[in-house]
Amino acid sequence: MAKGKDARVTVILECINCLRNGLNKESRRISRYITQKNRHNTPSRLELRKFCPYCSKHTIHREIKK
């Protein structure tokens, strides 16, 4: 059976605090997580609170484009 478009897609989440701090490009440390979401249930960008090892606290991680 052939399926249409898959409902589940892989997304990358990035820490928004690391992006705001404007770290220099040589030591660019941005916390990233890979997860999946259902495209039909969540059409907008995903935002989750995850632990950022570079900020040493729980921060908001936002979905980015691939």
N, C-alpha and C positions, 0 to 999 in steps of 0.2 A: 504494500500500500504506500503510495506516495503522499506525503504530507505537504501542506501549503507552507506559509511562512511559520517558522518556529516562534512560539510565544515567549520562550525563555532565551534571554540574551546575556552574554557576559559583559559586565561593566567594570570600570576602574574607578575607585574612590580615592580622592586626594585631599590631604589636610589643608584647610583654608588658612589656618594660622601660619603655616610654613610659607605659603605663597605670599601672604601679606608682609612678612618680615623682610622680604627682599634680600635673601641670602645671596652672596656672590656666586657666580656661575661655576667657579672651580670647586667649591665645597657645597654644591647644591644638594641639600638633604630634604627631601619631601616624602612624608609618609604616604604610602600607597597600599590599598587593599584591592583584591580582585574578588568579585562576587557575581551573583546572577540575579536578574529580576525578570518578572513577567511583564512583557511589553503591553499586554492588553489591560492588565490591572493597574499598572503604574506607568502611564505614558510620559509623565513629567520626569525631570531629573531627580535622582535619588539622593537623599541626605541622611546620613547616619552618624551617631556619636560613637567614635572608636578611639582607642588609645593610640596616641602619637608618641613614639619613643624619642623623637627629637625635641618635642615640647615638654615631655614628661608629664602629660596629663591627657584626659579625655577631651577631644575636640570634635568639631563637626567636620566630617569628610564628605565632600560633594562629588557627584559623578562628573567625569570629564569625557570629552569626545576622544575616540581612538584615532 
